[in-house]
Amino acid sequence: MESGDNVYFKARKDAAATQERLWSRERAAELLGISTSTLSNYELGVTKTVPPDAVVMMADLYKAPELKCYYCAKECPIGRGMPIPTKISSIELITVKVMKAMSQSSVKEAQDKLIEISSDRNMTKEKIQTVMWLLCYLDDVSETLGELRLACQKLLAAGGINVKG
């Protein structure tokens, strides 16, 4: 893997735009309290699963909360496959996605489907399709709201306010 394709490398380079000390892998490794070769292994994909504590340190230092979500969605065996946002779109695009997902018609459709599936316990083919639709809708809403949360955390971090979680 090229280092330019690696999320950890990209996050450090993006952070270096506002934090000069992060341009150098050596200086970043020093700030993280790890060896340069360890950071290099993370950024080049040599280390297949980066330790969670290292991800948290990088996310905090780089002001990149999306690294934590990336780890949970892509590397953690428990979180893998969950509707966890791993990148942040522009706040404008996120706003449109939230407004669409939370529109009165979308919410009404979800309510109707929820009432439909909870009316009785018999699982028909149609009810299974309805449950699958509802799960997809909930995953989309969850991921969109998670992306909004990440964007807000990133805005605060850019202002020097560190938000945990």
N, C-alpha and C positions, 0 to 999 in steps of 0.2 A: 504494500500500500504506500502510495506517495504521502508524505507528511501533509501536503496541502489538502488532501481529502479527509484528513483525520479531524474529528470534532474537537479534540483537546488542543491540537496544534492551531486550528482555526480560531478557537476561543482565545488562546493566548495572543495570537496576532491581532485579532480584533481589539482586544484589551490594550495592546501596545499602542494603538492609535491615540489613546488618551493617557496611557501610563508608560512613558518611555522605558522605564526600567524592565519592562517585559519583552522588549525586542530581542534581548539576548536569552537564549535557552539557559545559559549558565547562571545568569542573574535570577531568572524565574525559578530555577531549581533551588537556588540558595534561599529565596524568599519562601518557597514551599517547604524547605527543610529536607529536601531529597537530593540525591546525586544527579548530576547532569545526565549520566547514562540512563538512569531510571526514567527521567522526564523524556529523554529521547526515545526510549522504548515505548512509553505511553503514546507519544506523538507519532511514532512511525508504525504503530500497531503491532509491535513485536510482543508486547504484553497483551494477551488476548482479553483478559478481564482486569481492568484497573481497580485497585482496592478502593472500597467506598470512601474511606477517610481521605484518600488522595483526591478523589473526585470532589468531595466537599471543600477541601482546601483550595483546589483550582477554581471551583465555582465562586468561592468567596473572594479570592485574590483577583480573579479576572472579572469579577462582577458579572458573572454569567450563570444565573440560576438554571438556565436550560440544560447545563451540564448534568445537574442532579437528575433532572427528568430524563435526559438521554440515557443515563446509567440505569435508571429504574426501568425504562421501557425496552432497552436493547441488551443490557448486560446482566441485569439481575434475573435469576431464574424464577423468582416469584412475580415480579412486575412485568416480565416479558409478555407482550401481547395485550397488555391493559391499555385503555384509552388515555395515554399519558402524552401530552404535547412534548415534542423534542426540539422544536424550533419556534422562533417568534417571528410572526409576520409584522407588518407595519400596524400601528395602532388603528389606522383607518380601516384596513382590511379586517382586522379583528372585530372592530365595531360593527361592520357590515355582517360578519358571520354571526355575532352575538344577536344582533337585531333580527336576522333571518331565523335563527334557531329558537328565539324567544318570542317570535311574532304571535299574535293572537291566534291566527289560523293554525300554526304549527303546534302550539300548546293545546289548542282545542282538539286537534287530531289525536295527539298523544293521550289526552284525557279520555276521549271516546274509545280509543283502543284499550286503554287500561280498564275502563268500565266493562268493555266487551270481554276481556280475558278473565276478569274477576267475578263475572256473573255466575259462573259455575265451574266446577273442577274438571269437567270432561275435556280432554285434550283432543280436539279434532284436528284434521289437517289444516283447516283454515285458522284455527286458534294458534297452532304452532307457527304459522306464517305471521300472524299478528304479533306474537311474542318476539319473534325474530326481528320484525320491523321495529318494535318498541326498543329492543336492545340496541339496535343500530342507531336509532334516534338518541337514546340516552348516551351512548358512546360519543356521538358527534357533539352533543351538548356538553358533555363532560370534558372532552378534549378542547373544545372552543373556550369554555370557561377557564380551563387550566392554562390555555395560551394567554388569555386576558390577564390571569393572575401573574404569569411569568413576565408579561410586558410591564405590568405595574411594578413588580419587584425590580425589574431592570431600570425603569425610570427612577425609582427611589435610589437604587444603587448608584446610578449616574450622578445623583445629587448628594452622594456621600452618606446615604441612610441605608444601613444594612438590615435587611429583613430576613429573619430566620424562617425556615420551613419550606 
